[in-house]
Amino acid sequence: MESVIFQANVLGMLAYIVPAMLLFFEMIKNVEDKLVERKLYIACGVGVVFGTIADIIMILGGIDLYSYDTGYAAMILVSPFVMLIFMFIGVNLNTFKSEPAAPFYSAGFGLFFGGSIEFWKLLMSEERFPDLGAGDLLLIAGFGLGTVLFFGGAGMWIAYGIVHGNGVRVAGRLAFLYLFLAFLNASALENVHYDVHRSVLVSLTALAGYFAIGAASFHQASLRLPSIAEVTRDELQTKSVEDVPLKETEKEKIEDEKTDDTKDRNVTNIVYNIYDSVINRSILGREKEKKK
C-alpha cells in the first residue's frame, strides 16, 4: 500500500504539478515584474485547494466510480459541472478579477486546479487497481496532462468572460466541452480497467482527441493574454484615476486659499477706507474751527 501511494505521488508530481509549474513560469516570464508576487502564489495555492475540495466531493459522492449498468455515466454527466463551478468561483475572486493582469493569475489557478484534481485521481486509481501496468499508468497520466492544459485555458477564458460581463456563460460552455472530454476519458478508462472495447486503438484515439482539445484551449487562450504595454497602460490608467480626486482636492484648496485672501483684502480695504474717512472728517472739522 505504501509503495502504491509512493508511486502515485511521484508520477502525479512529474505528470501534473511539475508541468503546471513550468508552463506557468513560461507564461509570466515577460511580465513577472509587472505582477504582484503575493497574488501569484495565492492563485496557485487556491487552485490546489479548490481542486482538492472538488475531487473530495466527487470521491465521497461516488461520482468517479464505475457501474456495470451505467458505466461512467455519473462521472461524465456530473463532474464537468462540479469542476466548472469551482473554477468560476476561484477565478471570480476579487483578489484576481480586479487586476489588469487577471488572466495571468487565472491561468495559474487553472493549471494547479487541474493538476491537483488529476493528482488525486491518479492516487485513487493506484489504490483501487494496484495491478496497473506501466502502459496503463502512462495512458492515465496523458489524460491528466490534457486536463491540466484544459483547465489552464479555462481559467483564462473565464477571466476574459468576466471582464466582458459574461463569465457565467463562458463557464457553462466550457462545462459542456468538458463533458465531451469526460466521455473520451471514460471510454479509455473502461478499456483500461474492464476491457470493454478490447482494443488499445480506442484508448489511444480518445487520448489524442482529449489532449488536442485541452492543448488547443490553452493555446488559444494564451494568445489573448495582455502584453507588457497593455498591463503597464492599465496600471497607469488606474493610478491616474486614483490621482484625480487628489488633484481636485488640491484645486479646491487653492481656490479656498484665494477666496480667503480676497476676503482678507476686502476687510483690510474697508478698514483703511473707514480710517481715511475718519481722518478726513477730523481735518475738515479743524479747518472749520480755524475759519470761525
Backbone bond lengths (Angstrom), bond angles and torsions (degrees), N, CA, C in turn:
res aa  C-N    CA-C-N  psi(-1)  N-CA   C-N-CA  omega(-1)  CA-C   N-CA-C  phi
1 M - - - 1.460 - - 1.525 110.83 -
2 E 1.326 116.65 -42.83 1.454 119.49 179.98 1.526 110.52 -65.53
3 S 1.334 116.65 -38.54 1.459 119.12 -179.81 1.521 111.16 -66.57
4 V 1.345 116.87 -35.43 1.459 120.71 177.95 1.527 110.55 -64.20
5 I 1.328 116.09 -46.82 1.461 119.68 178.57 1.527 110.63 -62.82
6 F 1.326 116.84 -39.24 1.464 120.13 179.61 1.523 110.58 -63.80
7 Q 1.345 117.09 -44.28 1.460 120.58 179.21 1.523 111.12 -62.29
8 A 1.321 116.35 -43.92 1.460 119.70 179.95 1.522 111.24 -64.02
9 N 1.331 116.86 -40.02 1.465 119.70 178.97 1.523 111.45 -63.27
10 V 1.326 116.49 -45.92 1.463 120.17 -178.85 1.524 110.56 -64.48
11 L 1.329 117.31 -49.27 1.458 120.62 -179.16 1.524 111.24 -64.82
12 G 1.342 116.75 -38.87 1.454 119.50 178.14 1.514 112.60 -64.10
13 M 1.314 117.13 -41.48 1.467 120.71 177.41 1.521 111.11 -63.25
14 L 1.332 116.71 -44.25 1.467 120.88 -177.29 1.524 112.09 -71.41
15 A 1.331 116.76 -36.43 1.461 120.34 -174.07 1.521 113.36 -87.12
16 Y 1.328 118.52 -27.05 1.459 120.52 -171.65 1.523 113.43 -121.48
17 I 1.327 117.83 -58.92 1.465 120.70 -172.25 1.531 111.09 -68.19
18 V 1.330 117.30 -45.96 1.464 120.01 -179.54 1.531 111.86 -64.46
19 P 1.343 120.41 -47.54 1.467 118.76 175.77 1.526 113.21 -60.21
20 A 1.336 116.99 -38.86 1.465 119.34 177.63 1.520 111.02 -61.01
21 M 1.311 116.82 -42.71 1.459 121.33 -179.81 1.527 111.08 -65.64
22 L 1.348 116.75 -44.37 1.466 120.44 -178.81 1.531 111.11 -65.50
23 L 1.326 116.89 -42.07 1.461 120.02 177.90 1.526 111.54 -62.54
24 F 1.309 115.78 -41.11 1.466 119.53 -179.03 1.524 110.97 -66.53
25 F 1.318 117.56 -42.61 1.460 120.70 178.02 1.523 110.98 -63.16
26 E 1.327 117.09 -38.02 1.456 120.51 178.60 1.524 111.08 -66.11
27 M 1.317 116.95 -36.75 1.460 120.60 -178.64 1.524 112.53 -67.93
28 I 1.319 117.47 -38.92 1.470 120.61 -171.16 1.528 112.90 -98.12
29 K 1.323 118.58 3.62 1.464 119.64 -172.22 1.528 112.54 -63.46
30 N 1.356 117.86 -30.02 1.464 120.34 -178.06 1.522 113.34 -88.02
31 V 1.325 116.74 -15.74 1.469 119.47 -177.98 1.523 111.92 -125.12
32 E 1.321 116.60 15.48 1.460 119.58 -174.45 1.519 112.18 -60.97
33 D 1.350 116.68 -36.31 1.458 119.13 -178.38 1.529 112.24 -73.76
34 K 1.335 116.81 -13.42 1.467 120.59 178.07 1.528 112.42 -93.28
35 L 1.333 116.81 -9.65 1.456 121.18 -176.99 1.525 110.42 -97.79
36 V 1.323 114.98 159.05 1.455 121.16 177.70 1.522 108.01 -85.97
37 E 1.335 116.66 114.90 1.464 120.53 -174.01 1.533 111.63 -60.31
38 R 1.304 116.28 -38.81 1.468 119.76 -178.99 1.524 110.65 -61.21
39 K 1.329 117.10 -40.15 1.464 120.43 -178.40 1.527 111.92 -72.90
40 L 1.323 117.18 -26.79 1.464 119.54 174.75 1.526 110.32 -63.13
41 Y 1.331 115.80 -46.83 1.467 119.52 179.12 1.525 111.00 -66.10
42 I 1.333 116.45 -38.86 1.465 119.48 179.78 1.520 110.62 -63.76
43 A 1.337 117.13 -42.52 1.464 120.74 -179.33 1.524 111.09 -60.13
44 C 1.322 116.51 -47.26 1.471 120.18 -179.75 1.528 111.09 -65.50
45 G 1.329 116.77 -43.79 1.462 120.16 -179.71 1.511 112.71 -65.15
46 V 1.335 117.20 -42.28 1.462 120.46 178.65 1.526 110.28 -65.25
47 G 1.340 116.95 -35.12 1.456 120.06 176.36 1.518 112.09 -61.00
48 V 1.337 116.54 -43.00 1.471 120.56 177.91 1.530 110.53 -63.72
49 V 1.324 117.06 -44.26 1.468 120.74 -178.24 1.528 110.87 -65.34
50 F 1.322 117.38 -46.95 1.462 120.57 -179.30 1.525 111.32 -64.94
51 G 1.329 116.99 -39.29 1.455 119.75 177.96 1.515 112.04 -64.00
52 T 1.323 116.50 -40.45 1.469 120.63 177.98 1.526 111.10 -64.23
53 I 1.343 116.93 -43.35 1.465 120.16 179.84 1.525 110.65 -63.51
54 A 1.332 117.01 -44.47 1.461 120.16 -179.96 1.521 111.44 -61.66
55 D 1.336 116.91 -41.28 1.458 119.92 -179.66 1.533 111.37 -69.79
56 I 1.333 117.20 -36.61 1.468 120.10 177.29 1.524 110.19 -62.90
57 I 1.334 116.70 -40.29 1.470 120.02 178.57 1.525 110.62 -61.13
58 M 1.316 116.85 -43.13 1.468 119.70 -179.38 1.523 111.69 -69.95
59 I 1.325 117.65 -36.50 1.472 120.04 178.82 1.522 110.56 -67.64
60 L 1.344 116.81 -45.73 1.461 119.83 179.58 1.525 111.91 -65.77
61 G 1.319 116.34 -32.89 1.457 119.83 179.07 1.516 114.03 -82.61
62 G 1.334 117.13 -4.75 1.457 120.18 -179.41 1.511 113.95 69.44
63 I 1.334 116.49 21.67 1.460 120.49 -176.70 1.532 111.57 -68.76
64 D 1.325 117.32 -30.85 1.455 120.63 -176.17 1.530 113.20 -91.37
65 L 1.332 117.44 7.11 1.459 120.57 -177.89 1.528 111.10 -85.85
66 Y 1.320 114.26 152.81 1.464 120.89 -179.87 1.525 109.60 -93.61
67 S 1.335 116.07 139.10 1.465 122.30 176.51 1.523 108.33 -121.19
68 Y 1.326 116.38 137.34 1.463 119.96 179.98 1.532 111.98 -71.09
69 D 1.307 117.43 -15.96 1.467 120.93 177.22 1.525 112.30 -89.13
70 T 1.328 116.13 -44.25 1.471 120.27 -174.98 1.528 113.64 -115.23
71 G 1.317 118.05 -3.34 1.465 120.20 -178.94 1.515 111.31 67.94
72 Y 1.321 115.86 -134.90 1.475 121.77 178.48 1.527 111.47 -98.54
73 A 1.335 116.91 33.79 1.466 120.31 -177.04 1.528 111.98 -60.20
74 A 1.337 117.20 -40.64 1.466 120.03 -179.64 1.522 110.84 -62.65
75 M 1.326 116.39 -42.40 1.461 119.79 179.58 1.525 110.54 -65.30
76 I 1.320 117.62 -39.75 1.461 121.33 -177.28 1.524 111.06 -68.21
77 L 1.333 117.51 -41.94 1.457 121.25 -171.38 1.525 114.41 -89.45
78 V 1.328 117.67 -26.84 1.466 120.30 -173.19 1.528 112.24 -102.67
79 S 1.329 116.54 -43.68 1.469 119.38 -172.50 1.530 113.97 -58.63
80 P 1.360 120.86 -37.09 1.479 118.25 179.41 1.518 113.27 -57.86
81 F 1.326 117.26 -40.67 1.460 120.05 -176.34 1.531 111.47 -75.59
82 V 1.335 116.31 -34.57 1.470 118.71 174.89 1.529 109.83 -63.18
83 M 1.332 116.68 -45.29 1.462 120.98 -178.55 1.526 111.86 -62.35
84 L 1.323 115.78 -48.27 1.465 118.69 -174.45 1.520 112.75 -73.32
85 I 1.323 117.86 -25.47 1.475 119.32 173.51 1.522 109.87 -63.88
86 F 1.331 116.41 -46.47 1.463 119.67 178.24 1.526 111.10 -66.26
87 M 1.326 116.68 -36.74 1.464 119.85 177.79 1.521 110.87 -61.04
88 F 1.335 116.35 -46.92 1.461 119.83 -177.68 1.526 111.04 -65.20
89 I 1.326 116.53 -41.67 1.469 119.50 179.30 1.528 110.55 -60.54
90 G 1.342 116.49 -43.75 1.460 119.68 -178.66 1.514 113.20 -66.97
91 V 1.331 117.15 -44.73 1.466 120.57 -178.93 1.525 110.87 -69.33
92 N 1.325 117.29 -29.72 1.460 121.94 -175.98 1.527 113.19 -83.65
93 L 1.321 118.58 4.23 1.459 120.95 176.61 1.522 110.10 -63.42
94 N 1.331 116.25 140.32 1.467 120.74 -178.41 1.523 112.36 -61.26
95 T 1.318 116.64 -25.42 1.468 120.43 -179.70 1.515 111.15 -60.63
96 F 1.340 117.61 -32.12 1.466 121.48 -175.02 1.527 112.84 -106.41
97 K 1.323 117.49 -44.53 1.469 119.30 -169.50 1.522 112.76 -69.05
98 S 1.342 118.29 -21.83 1.457 121.02 -179.92 1.521 113.13 -82.24
99 E 1.323 117.68 -4.63 1.462 121.64 -177.65 1.524 110.84 -87.32
100 P 1.350 118.55 146.17 1.470 120.12 174.26 1.524 112.31 -61.60
101 A 1.338 117.20 -31.47 1.462 121.94 -179.17 1.524 111.41 -99.11
102 A 1.329 117.65 34.99 1.466 121.81 -177.88 1.525 113.72 -56.01
103 P 1.354 120.65 -38.20 1.472 119.23 179.50 1.518 113.72 -59.73
104 F 1.334 118.44 -31.09 1.464 120.51 178.74 1.536 110.46 -67.87
105 Y 1.318 116.42 -45.77 1.467 119.50 177.68 1.528 111.01 -64.10
106 S 1.338 116.45 -39.46 1.460 120.64 -179.79 1.525 111.24 -66.81
107 A 1.334 117.09 -33.88 1.464 119.66 176.85 1.523 110.81 -64.47
108 G 1.344 117.12 -43.23 1.457 120.28 176.79 1.515 111.89 -63.02
109 F 1.325 115.97 -41.01 1.462 120.03 177.57 1.522 110.46 -60.55
110 G 1.343 117.17 -47.74 1.455 121.10 -177.38 1.516 113.33 -66.18
111 L 1.336 117.18 -40.78 1.470 120.36 179.81 1.523 111.79 -61.59
112 F 1.322 116.34 -46.78 1.462 119.20 -178.22 1.533 111.29 -78.57
113 F 1.315 117.46 -23.48 1.463 120.69 172.34 1.529 109.62 -63.77
114 G 1.331 116.16 -50.74 1.458 120.16 178.41 1.513 112.72 -64.80
115 G 1.336 117.03 -39.19 1.459 119.87 178.48 1.514 112.29 -63.70
116 S 1.330 117.06 -39.66 1.462 120.48 179.13 1.524 111.42 -66.22
117 I 1.334 116.58 -43.61 1.467 120.19 179.85 1.521 110.95 -60.29
118 E 1.327 116.58 -48.27 1.464 119.81 -177.37 1.526 112.12 -71.02
119 F 1.311 117.23 -28.52 1.466 120.30 176.15 1.528 110.47 -60.47
120 W 1.332 116.25 -48.63 1.466 119.79 -179.46 1.524 112.03 -71.57
121 K 1.324 116.84 -32.20 1.467 119.43 175.69 1.529 111.00 -62.54
122 L 1.320 115.79 -43.66 1.461 119.59 179.60 1.524 110.80 -65.29
123 L 1.321 116.15 -38.74 1.462 119.64 178.41 1.531 111.11 -62.28
124 M 1.327 116.69 -42.59 1.461 120.17 179.12 1.523 111.33 -68.48
125 S 1.329 117.92 -35.59 1.470 120.22 177.34 1.515 110.90 -64.88
126 E 1.342 116.55 -40.64 1.465 120.44 177.95 1.528 110.99 -64.13
127 E 1.324 116.24 -35.14 1.460 119.17 -178.85 1.531 111.10 -74.63
128 R 1.332 117.42 -41.24 1.454 120.95 -176.68 1.533 112.49 -77.01
129 F 1.338 116.11 -32.37 1.466 120.80 -178.20 1.537 108.78 -127.85
130 P 1.313 116.80 76.84 1.474 120.04 -175.79 1.529 114.05 -68.40
131 D 1.335 117.99 -13.41 1.465 120.23 -178.42 1.523 112.57 -97.10
132 L 1.319 118.00 21.95 1.463 120.60 178.23 1.516 110.71 -65.55
133 G 1.340 115.45 140.22 1.450 119.90 177.79 1.518 111.67 -83.51
134 A 1.329 114.73 172.29 1.469 119.90 -178.89 1.523 111.12 -64.48
135 G 1.342 116.59 -38.18 1.460 119.52 179.01 1.516 112.37 -64.29
136 D 1.325 116.81 -41.06 1.463 120.28 178.41 1.530 111.45 -65.42
137 L 1.327 116.37 -39.55 1.464 119.63 178.54 1.531 111.25 -64.44
138 L 1.315 115.67 -41.20 1.468 118.97 178.54 1.530 111.00 -66.09
139 L 1.333 116.66 -36.54 1.464 119.95 177.82 1.527 110.60 -63.75
140 I 1.331 115.92 -46.53 1.469 119.75 178.70 1.531 110.44 -63.51
141 A 1.340 117.12 -38.90 1.467 120.67 178.23 1.522 111.04 -64.68
142 G 1.338 117.33 -34.58 1.464 120.27 177.11 1.516 112.10 -63.87
143 F 1.334 116.41 -42.84 1.471 119.29 175.58 1.527 110.55 -62.68
144 G 1.320 116.66 -39.40 1.459 119.62 179.35 1.517 112.41 -63.42
145 L 1.318 117.06 -39.25 1.468 119.95 178.13 1.526 110.83 -65.76
146 G 1.325 116.40 -36.92 1.461 119.01 174.59 1.519 111.82 -63.19
147 T 1.338 116.55 -36.04 1.465 120.81 176.65 1.526 111.39 -64.86
148 V 1.321 116.56 -41.04 1.466 120.27 177.81 1.524 110.49 -59.24
149 L 1.333 116.78 -45.38 1.459 120.50 179.13 1.523 111.39 -64.43
150 F 1.328 115.90 -41.75 1.467 119.34 -178.43 1.524 111.21 -62.29
151 F 1.319 117.55 -46.99 1.462 119.60 -177.37 1.530 111.78 -72.96
152 G 1.340 117.11 -28.46 1.456 118.26 172.42 1.515 111.02 -62.33
153 G 1.331 116.53 -44.54 1.462 120.07 175.47 1.516 112.15 -67.81
154 A 1.344 117.46 -37.60 1.464 120.47 -180.00 1.522 111.32 -61.79
155 G 1.339 116.98 -38.40 1.464 119.52 177.58 1.519 111.70 -60.19
156 M 1.323 116.57 -42.72 1.464 119.58 179.27 1.523 111.67 -68.74
157 W 1.342 117.58 -41.71 1.468 120.01 -179.92 1.523 111.25 -63.54
158 I 1.322 117.02 -40.41 1.468 119.37 178.50 1.522 110.58 -66.36
159 A 1.337 116.82 -38.02 1.470 119.99 177.43 1.525 110.81 -62.31
160 Y 1.341 117.69 -42.65 1.464 120.57 176.20 1.527 110.34 -61.94
161 G 1.341 116.56 -41.30 1.455 119.66 179.92 1.519 112.52 -64.89
162 I 1.326 117.30 -39.03 1.467 120.42 179.10 1.523 110.48 -64.18
163 V 1.320 117.00 -38.81 1.468 120.40 178.70 1.526 111.02 -60.49
164 H 1.339 116.75 -38.04 1.461 121.58 -178.16 1.526 112.87 -94.12
165 G 1.341 117.62 7.18 1.446 120.93 174.38 1.517 115.97 81.75
166 N 1.333 119.01 14.01 1.466 121.13 178.71 1.525 111.23 -131.60
167 G 1.327 115.94 43.38 1.454 120.04 -178.36 1.524 112.85 -66.19
168 V 1.343 117.36 -37.44 1.468 120.57 179.82 1.525 110.13 -64.91
169 R 1.326 117.22 -40.73 1.458 120.59 179.59 1.521 111.27 -63.86
170 V 1.326 116.78 -42.48 1.464 120.24 178.80 1.529 110.78 -63.99
171 A 1.336 116.64 -42.67 1.461 120.15 178.73 1.525 110.81 -62.46
172 G 1.325 117.45 -38.55 1.456 120.76 178.03 1.525 112.27 -64.07
173 R 1.314 116.58 -42.11 1.470 119.94 178.25 1.527 111.06 -65.13
174 L 1.314 115.99 -39.62 1.467 119.03 178.22 1.533 111.18 -66.49
175 A 1.333 116.72 -32.25 1.465 119.87 177.71 1.527 110.47 -63.28
176 F 1.321 117.89 -41.80 1.463 120.71 178.63 1.534 111.18 -69.53
177 L 1.332 116.49 -34.20 1.466 118.76 175.37 1.523 110.83 -66.46
178 Y 1.334 116.47 -41.01 1.462 119.35 178.46 1.526 111.72 -68.96
179 L 1.324 117.48 -24.35 1.464 120.69 174.76 1.528 109.89 -62.03
180 F 1.322 116.16 -42.26 1.464 119.30 176.68 1.524 111.23 -65.64
181 L 1.335 117.12 -39.14 1.460 120.17 177.24 1.527 111.08 -64.40
182 A 1.332 116.14 -38.41 1.463 119.10 177.42 1.523 111.36 -63.70
183 F 1.328 116.74 -33.58 1.465 120.10 176.10 1.529 110.95 -64.58
184 L 1.325 117.05 -43.07 1.465 120.07 177.29 1.523 111.11 -63.51
185 N 1.316 116.66 -42.13 1.459 120.48 179.09 1.525 111.08 -64.15
186 A 1.333 116.47 -42.29 1.461 120.10 179.87 1.527 111.40 -64.33
187 S 1.324 116.67 -36.98 1.464 119.65 178.61 1.522 111.16 -61.60
188 A 1.338 116.05 -40.59 1.465 119.15 178.90 1.520 111.58 -71.74
189 L 1.350 117.73 -39.67 1.472 120.36 -179.68 1.529 111.59 -65.16
190 E 1.327 116.52 -36.78 1.467 119.38 176.58 1.525 111.11 -61.35
191 N 1.319 114.67 -37.45 1.464 118.59 -179.84 1.527 111.26 -75.25
192 V 1.338 117.57 -35.23 1.463 120.78 -177.96 1.524 111.21 -72.17
193 H 1.326 116.21 -46.81 1.467 119.99 -172.87 1.522 114.00 -90.03
194 Y 1.343 117.88 -30.93 1.466 119.69 -170.50 1.530 113.39 -127.05
195 D 1.330 117.77 2.89 1.473 121.91 177.84 1.530 111.92 52.22
196 V 1.326 115.21 46.24 1.463 119.32 -179.10 1.519 111.33 -70.58
197 H 1.317 116.76 -44.01 1.468 120.48 -175.76 1.532 112.40 -94.83
198 R 1.322 116.66 -23.60 1.464 122.34 176.72 1.531 112.51 57.32
199 S 1.311 115.62 35.19 1.461 120.61 175.97 1.513 108.00 -151.17
200 V 1.316 115.62 126.61 1.452 119.90 -178.90 1.521 111.57 -70.94
201 L 1.333 117.19 -19.09 1.456 120.20 179.76 1.534 111.51 -64.41
202 V 1.317 116.36 -33.26 1.469 119.59 177.76 1.530 110.39 -62.14
203 S 1.308 116.34 -45.56 1.464 120.87 -179.54 1.523 111.20 -66.20
204 L 1.332 116.83 -42.54 1.463 120.09 -178.86 1.525 111.59 -68.16
205 T 1.325 116.71 -38.29 1.465 119.85 177.36 1.526 111.15 -65.44
206 A 1.332 115.28 -43.00 1.465 119.30 177.59 1.524 110.85 -62.51
207 L 1.329 117.18 -41.03 1.467 120.90 178.79 1.523 111.09 -63.51
208 A 1.330 116.80 -43.22 1.466 120.18 -179.64 1.524 111.19 -61.94
209 G 1.342 116.64 -45.06 1.462 119.45 178.81 1.516 112.44 -66.05
210 Y 1.320 115.86 -40.86 1.468 121.52 -179.82 1.526 110.26 -62.08
211 F 1.320 116.43 -49.36 1.459 120.44 -177.13 1.529 110.99 -67.08
212 A 1.327 117.08 -37.60 1.463 120.21 -179.54 1.526 111.12 -63.95
213 I 1.330 117.05 -43.10 1.471 120.32 179.84 1.529 110.69 -66.68
214 G 1.340 116.69 -43.67 1.459 119.34 178.86 1.518 112.52 -62.73
215 A 1.346 116.73 -43.82 1.462 120.75 -179.64 1.521 110.99 -67.42
216 A 1.346 117.96 -39.09 1.460 120.76 179.17 1.522 111.35 -65.37
217 S 1.334 116.44 -40.93 1.465 119.78 177.71 1.523 111.18 -60.93
218 F 1.316 116.49 -44.19 1.463 120.34 -179.59 1.527 111.37 -67.61
219 H 1.318 116.53 -43.08 1.464 120.50 -176.70 1.530 110.85 -65.90
220 Q 1.331 117.40 -47.02 1.455 120.19 -178.99 1.522 111.80 -63.92
221 A 1.326 116.58 -37.18 1.470 119.41 178.06 1.518 111.31 -68.71
222 S 1.339 116.96 -38.34 1.472 120.05 -179.04 1.521 111.87 -67.53
223 L 1.335 117.92 -26.29 1.466 120.54 178.46 1.523 112.21 -67.79
224 R 1.312 117.03 -20.51 1.468 121.28 -178.54 1.523 112.66 -97.49
225 L 1.311 117.54 6.78 1.461 120.12 178.71 1.529 110.21 -62.70
226 P 1.327 118.16 141.60 1.468 120.43 178.34 1.522 111.15 -65.79
227 S 1.337 115.41 143.84 1.457 120.53 178.93 1.523 110.71 -80.06
228 I 1.343 114.49 175.96 1.467 119.05 178.80 1.517 110.92 -61.89
229 A 1.345 116.35 -40.90 1.456 120.19 -179.12 1.517 111.29 -63.41
230 E 1.341 116.62 -40.33 1.460 119.62 -179.86 1.514 111.25 -67.36
231 V 1.336 116.96 -41.57 1.456 120.20 178.80 1.516 110.13 -62.88
232 T 1.346 116.88 -44.48 1.465 121.38 179.65 1.513 111.06 -63.85
233 R 1.364 116.38 -43.15 1.450 120.13 179.71 1.518 111.60 -62.29
234 D 1.331 115.95 -42.16 1.462 119.52 178.59 1.521 110.85 -63.09
235 E 1.344 116.51 -38.78 1.459 119.29 178.83 1.528 110.70 -65.18
236 L 1.359 115.92 -40.87 1.457 119.45 179.69 1.522 111.18 -65.90
237 Q 1.363 115.78 -39.39 1.457 118.79 178.04 1.519 110.78 -63.73
238 T 1.331 115.67 -40.11 1.461 119.29 178.01 1.516 111.00 -62.41
239 K 1.332 115.87 -43.30 1.463 119.37 179.54 1.521 111.12 -64.90
240 S 1.366 116.78 -41.16 1.454 119.46 -179.37 1.514 111.35 -64.79
241 V 1.347 116.10 -37.83 1.459 119.26 177.20 1.524 110.48 -64.66
242 E 1.340 115.55 -38.39 1.453 118.87 178.48 1.515 111.49 -68.88
243 D 1.360 118.22 -29.35 1.454 121.26 -178.40 1.519 112.63 -79.75
244 V 1.348 118.69 -18.88 1.457 121.18 -176.50 1.523 112.04 -59.64
245 P 1.312 120.12 -48.84 1.474 119.05 178.48 1.512 112.93 -59.76
246 L 1.354 116.46 -35.22 1.457 118.94 179.02 1.518 110.68 -65.50
247 K 1.344 116.60 -42.67 1.455 119.83 -179.48 1.524 110.37 -65.32
248 E 1.339 115.81 -41.40 1.455 117.92 178.86 1.524 110.68 -63.95
249 T 1.308 116.62 -38.15 1.463 120.30 178.38 1.521 110.77 -63.88
250 E 1.352 115.29 -41.83 1.460 118.63 178.38 1.522 110.99 -63.22
251 K 1.339 116.83 -40.78 1.462 119.60 178.67 1.526 110.67 -62.78
252 E 1.327 115.18 -41.68 1.462 118.34 179.02 1.522 111.37 -62.57
253 K 1.357 115.42 -40.09 1.461 118.59 178.32 1.530 110.97 -62.41
254 I 1.341 116.50 -43.79 1.469 120.49 -179.75 1.527 110.27 -62.63
255 E 1.355 115.94 -43.84 1.459 119.13 179.33 1.525 111.10 -63.66
256 D 1.329 115.89 -40.07 1.470 118.65 177.43 1.518 111.37 -62.95
257 E 1.347 116.14 -41.40 1.458 118.97 178.49 1.528 111.35 -62.85
258 K 1.373 114.54 -41.30 1.467 117.57 178.23 1.527 110.92 -63.23
259 T 1.314 116.12 -41.21 1.469 119.72 179.25 1.530 111.11 -63.07
260 D 1.351 115.19 -41.72 1.471 118.54 178.54 1.516 111.25 -64.09
261 D 1.350 116.21 -40.84 1.476 118.92 177.66 1.515 111.07 -62.02
262 T 1.343 114.81 -41.92 1.474 117.72 -179.37 1.525 110.82 -64.01
263 K 1.334 115.56 -41.19 1.472 118.89 178.15 1.522 110.87 -62.34
264 D 1.347 116.26 -43.41 1.464 119.31 179.86 1.518 111.12 -61.87
265 R 1.340 115.03 -41.27 1.471 118.19 179.81 1.523 110.80 -64.83
266 N 1.317 117.23 -42.06 1.472 120.32 179.09 1.520 111.09 -61.00
267 V 1.327 115.71 -43.93 1.468 119.14 178.97 1.519 110.34 -62.71
268 T 1.336 116.85 -41.92 1.471 120.67 179.49 1.519 111.01 -62.94
269 N 1.338 115.64 -42.44 1.472 119.36 179.53 1.527 110.77 -63.98
270 I 1.306 117.11 -39.96 1.476 119.80 178.86 1.521 110.62 -62.79
271 V 1.326 115.70 -41.70 1.466 119.36 179.25 1.517 110.66 -63.32
272 Y 1.344 116.06 -44.49 1.469 120.02 178.78 1.529 110.49 -61.81
273 N 1.322 117.48 -42.34 1.468 120.17 -179.65 1.527 111.10 -62.62
274 I 1.331 115.76 -42.93 1.467 118.59 178.12 1.528 110.42 -63.48
275 Y 1.321 115.84 -42.00 1.460 119.71 -179.88 1.522 110.84 -62.66
276 D 1.353 117.05 -43.10 1.472 120.57 179.49 1.520 111.08 -64.56
277 S 1.327 115.43 -42.10 1.480 117.25 -178.84 1.531 110.72 -65.12
278 V 1.332 118.02 -38.12 1.458 120.97 178.68 1.525 110.44 -63.99
279 I 1.348 115.91 -44.80 1.472 119.45 -179.62 1.517 110.58 -64.21
280 N 1.335 117.08 -43.67 1.471 120.10 -179.79 1.530 111.24 -61.24
281 R 1.317 114.87 -42.38 1.467 117.31 179.46 1.524 111.34 -64.51
282 S 1.308 116.94 -38.32 1.475 118.59 179.11 1.519 110.97 -66.23
283 I 1.332 115.62 -39.16 1.475 118.86 178.75 1.526 110.31 -64.08
284 L 1.350 116.56 -45.11 1.462 120.07 179.83 1.542 110.76 -61.57
285 G 1.330 115.93 -37.57 1.475 118.98 179.93 1.527 110.99 -66.10
286 R 1.291 118.67 -37.97 1.466 122.48 178.38 1.519 111.45 -65.99
287 E 1.349 116.07 -42.71 1.449 119.53 179.24 1.534 111.19 -62.62
288 K 1.323 115.36 -40.49 1.473 119.00 177.90 1.517 110.73 -62.19
289 E 1.318 116.77 -42.08 1.475 118.57 179.30 1.511 111.66 -65.15
290 K 1.349 116.78 -38.11 1.470 118.97 176.94 1.517 111.61 -62.49
291 K 1.354 116.24 -41.95 1.453 119.79 179.38 1.533 110.37 -62.50
292 K 1.315 117.32 -42.66 1.446 119.90 178.16 1.522 110.93 -60.95
